[in-house]
Amino acid sequence: MSAATIERAVPARKAVRYAQFTIGYNLIEGVVAVAAGTVAGAVSLVGFGVDSGIEVAAATVVLVRLLAELRGGEPDEAKERRALKFIAITFFVLAAYVVFEGARDLITGEEPSLSVVGIVITGLSIVIMPWLAHAKRKAGEQMGSKLVIADAAETKLCAWLSVSTFVGLVAFAVFGLAWIDAVAGFVIAVFAIIEGKEAWEGELVCDDD
């Protein structure tokens, strides 16, 4: 094993732990969010739960690649590009979902019920997801892995979606403003498309902005 491979293994193990945590946390978060959103009739909260599922799928792809590498396999650029394209597709799927649901809510004027559980779970994600995105990005940069950096960017996007969903739920609970969540979702969709395009082209870099 080369010195470069050994040096890469240390942040790779950290990246594995972050991917495992992402899968476990988002499985729980997704189930809770979808259930709470269904009960409250909150489409944004259901969408947040769907995003958690996308995050699980992306993290699973990253985890499989990292474990293969740690077992002695050399980094495979072709497989990494395919994995990046998969993550890019998840960005596009999320963008399409929030645009469709947001437009439907604005057209129909549908209003959700108050969801305390939704406010709590999205508030918790506002704290956890930025930290997780930063940790993933750092590990990815140390490894020189575009795949891990792309996963970090998706986690960062999940953090922003947590913020938009949280603001929408609180705004409705306090002021009865149901349209804020839909508009915030459109903004998130723009970021998702940009990040997805960069991931597809293999140029995605997650910064701290």
Backbone hydrogen bonds, N-H to C=O, Kabsch-Sander energy under -0.5 kcal/mol:
donor,donor_aa,acceptor,acceptor_aa,energy
6,I,2,S,-2.1
7,E,3,A,-2.4
8,R,4,A,-2.0
9,A,5,T,-1.3
10,V,6,I,-0.8
12,A,8,R,-1.6
13,R,9,A,-2.2
14,K,10,V,-1.5
15,A,11,P,-2.6
16,V,12,A,-2.0
17,R,13,R,-2.0
18,Y,14,K,-2.4
19,A,15,A,-2.3
20,Q,16,V,-2.5
21,F,17,R,-2.5
22,T,18,Y,-2.5
23,I,19,A,-2.3
24,G,20,Q,-2.3
25,Y,21,F,-3.1
26,N,22,T,-2.4
27,L,23,I,-1.7
28,I,24,G,-1.6
29,E,25,Y,-2.9
30,G,26,N,-2.7
31,V,27,L,-2.0
32,V,28,I,-2.4
33,A,29,E,-2.8
34,V,30,G,-2.6
35,A,31,V,-2.2
36,A,32,V,-2.8
37,G,33,A,-2.9
38,T,34,V,-2.3
39,V,35,A,-2.1
40,A,36,A,-2.3
41,G,37,G,-1.2
42,A,37,G,-2.0
43,V,41,G,-0.9
46,V,42,A,-1.9
47,G,43,V,-2.8
48,F,44,S,-2.1
49,G,45,L,-1.9
50,V,46,V,-2.3
51,D,47,G,-2.4
52,S,48,F,-1.6
53,G,49,G,-1.5
54,I,50,V,-2.0
55,E,51,D,-2.5
56,V,52,S,-1.9
57,A,53,G,-2.1
58,A,54,I,-2.5
59,A,55,E,-2.5
60,T,56,V,-2.2
61,V,57,A,-1.8
62,V,58,A,-2.1
63,L,59,A,-2.7
64,V,60,T,-2.4
65,R,61,V,-1.9
66,L,62,V,-2.6
67,L,63,L,-2.7
68,A,64,V,-1.9
69,E,65,R,-1.9
70,L,66,L,-2.6
71,R,67,L,-1.4
72,G,69,E,-1.6
73,G,68,A,-1.8
77,E,75,P,-0.7
80,E,76,D,-2.4
81,R,77,E,-2.3
82,R,78,A,-1.9
83,A,79,K,-2.3
84,L,80,E,-2.4
85,K,81,R,-2.1
86,F,82,R,-1.8
87,I,83,A,-2.2
88,A,84,L,-2.4
89,I,85,K,-2.1
90,T,86,F,-1.7
91,F,87,I,-1.7
92,F,88,A,-1.9
93,V,89,I,-2.6
94,L,90,T,-2.2
95,A,91,F,-2.4
96,A,92,F,-2.5
97,Y,93,V,-2.3
98,V,94,L,-2.5
99,V,95,A,-2.0
100,F,96,A,-2.4
101,E,97,Y,-2.7
102,G,98,V,-2.3
103,A,99,V,-2.6
104,R,100,F,-2.2
105,D,101,E,-2.3
106,L,102,G,-2.1
107,I,103,A,-2.3
108,T,104,R,-2.7
109,G,105,D,-1.9
110,E,105,D,-0.7
113,S,40,A,-2.9
119,I,115,S,-1.9
120,V,116,V,-2.3
121,I,117,V,-2.7
122,T,118,G,-2.2
123,G,119,I,-1.9
124,L,120,V,-2.3
125,S,121,I,-1.6
126,I,122,T,-1.6
127,V,123,G,-0.9
127,V,124,L,-0.6
128,I,124,L,-2.2
129,M,125,S,-2.5
131,W,127,V,-0.7
132,L,128,I,-2.3
133,A,129,M,-2.8
134,H,130,P,-2.2
135,A,131,W,-2.4
136,K,132,L,-2.4
137,R,133,A,-2.5
138,K,134,H,-2.3
139,A,135,A,-2.1
140,G,136,K,-2.9
141,E,137,R,-2.5
142,Q,138,K,-2.2
143,M,139,A,-1.9
144,G,140,G,-1.6
145,S,140,G,-2.5
146,K,144,G,-0.6
149,I,145,S,-1.8
150,A,146,K,-2.5
151,D,147,L,-2.1
152,A,148,V,-2.1
153,A,149,I,-2.0
154,E,150,A,-2.0
155,T,151,D,-2.1
156,K,152,A,-2.2
157,L,153,A,-2.2
158,C,154,E,-2.1
159,A,155,T,-1.8
160,W,156,K,-1.9
161,L,157,L,-2.4
162,S,158,C,-2.1
163,V,159,A,-1.9
164,S,160,W,-2.5
165,T,161,L,-2.6
166,F,162,S,-2.6
167,V,163,V,-2.9
168,G,164,S,-2.3
169,L,165,T,-2.6
170,V,166,F,-2.7
171,A,167,V,-3.0
172,F,168,G,-2.0
173,A,169,L,-2.3
174,V,170,V,-2.8
175,F,171,A,-2.5
176,G,171,A,-0.8
176,G,172,F,-1.0
177,L,171,A,-1.3
178,A,176,G,-1.0
182,A,178,A,-0.6
183,V,179,W,-2.0
184,A,180,I,-2.6
185,G,181,D,-2.1
186,F,182,A,-1.5
187,V,183,V,-1.6
188,I,184,A,-2.2
189,A,185,G,-2.1
190,V,186,F,-1.6
191,F,187,V,-1.7
192,A,188,I,-2.5
193,I,189,A,-2.3
194,I,190,V,-2.1
195,E,191,F,-2.8
196,G,192,A,-2.6
197,K,193,I,-2.4
198,E,194,I,-2.0
199,A,195,E,-2.4
200,W,196,G,-2.5
201,E,197,K,-1.8
202,G,199,A,-1.0
203,E,198,E,-2.9
204,L,198,E,-0.8
207,D,205,V,-0.6
